[in-house]
């Protein structure tokens, strides 16, 4: 679940650990895990889909070395 959580935060570009959205992500992942899902990729995908952001449209974070 930890990997699913971190992957989802990166995908949503949630960098502020004090953001309430992080708690929402954690809650959603926990809810899904209680149904029996344990695959981190599927957990992440499910949360992203619930937030209305298809997985295919999520851009990877930009590393400082990649910036112009």
N, C-alpha and C positions, 0 to 999 in steps of 0.2 A: 504494500500500500504506500510505503514511503516513496518508492520510485514513481508510482503513478502520480502521487501528489506533486513531486518535484517536476516531473515532465509536464504536467498540466499547468503549473505555474509558469514555466518557461514558455509554453505554447501560448498562453494568454498574456505573456509579458508582464506578469505581476512580480515586480521586483521589491516593492515596499512590504516588508514582512509584517508591518503593523496594519496593513490594509484589511478591512473586513472581508473583502472578496476572498482572501486566502482561507478564512474560516469557512466560508461557503463551499469552497472547493474541497476542503477537508471533510466537511459534513457530507457532501455528495458522494465522495469516494467511499466513505464509511458506510453510507446507506447501500451503495452498490455492492460493496464487499459482504455485507450482511446477507445479501441474496445469493451469495456463493461465488461471485466472480472474483478471481484472484489474479488474472492476467493484467499486468500493469498497462500494457498498450490498450487493452479493451476498456479498462477503467478510465484511462485518460480520454479515449475516444468518446466514451459515453458522456462524460462530463462536458466535453467540448460540444457535442451534439445537443445536449440539454441547454447550453448557453447560446445555441443558434450559430455556432461557428464550426462549419464542417472541417474535418481534420485536414483535408487537402488544401484548404485555404489558409492554413496557419503558417506564417513565415517564421523561419528560425530567427533567434535573436542575432543582432548584429554585434560582432566582436569589435572592441575598440580598434583593433588593427585593420579591420575591414572598412572603417569609415574614411571618407575622403578628407 
